[in-house]
Amino acid sequence: MLIIAGENAPSRYFSEDAYKVANEPKELMIIPGAVHTDLYDKTDVIPFDKLETFFSENLK
């Protein structure tokens, strides 16, 4: 499970709580300075490289 959250997102704690109880493989990525909605449409903050790497390594 790859969980991506904005550093300044009010809902960040939901992501952190889900990460704590998730099974491996898991990774929590916090995007500095971002809020929740930044990760929908600000393509300069969306971690496309991380998405590709994580899923290439873990979806087999």
N, C-alpha and C positions, 0 to 999 in steps of 0.2 A: 504494500500500500504506500503510495506516495501522497503525502498531504502537503499542500502548499498554502501558506497563509501570509497575509500582509502583516508586517510588524505593528502597524497602527490600527489594525482591524478590531473593532469592538468584539467581534466573535472569535478572536484568536484563541481564547481559552477553550473553545469547543474543539478546535484542531489539536491543541496540546493534550486535552483529555482523551480524545480518540486515539492519538498516537500512543499514549501510555498503555492502553489496553489492547492494541492491535497486535496481531501475530506477525512474525517475520515472513517475508522480507518487508521492512517498513522503513520509511524515512520521512522526517519532518523538515521542510524547507521554509524558513521565514524570510520573506522578501523585505529588505530594509526600506523603511520609509513609505511602504505601500499600505493602502487600506483595502478592504475586501473587494470593492468594485474595480480597483485598478487592475486586478488580475483577470478581468473580463475583456477589457478593450484597450489597455495601454500595452501595445505589443512590445514596447521597449523594456517593460518590467516582467513580462511573462517569461519564465525560464524554459524556453523551448529546448535548449540543449539538455537540460536536466530531464525533461519529459522523455525525450528520445533515448537518452542513455538508460534511465531507470527501466523503461518498458522493454527496451531491447535486451537488457540483462535479465529481466525477471519474468517476461512472458514467453514461455517456451512450450 
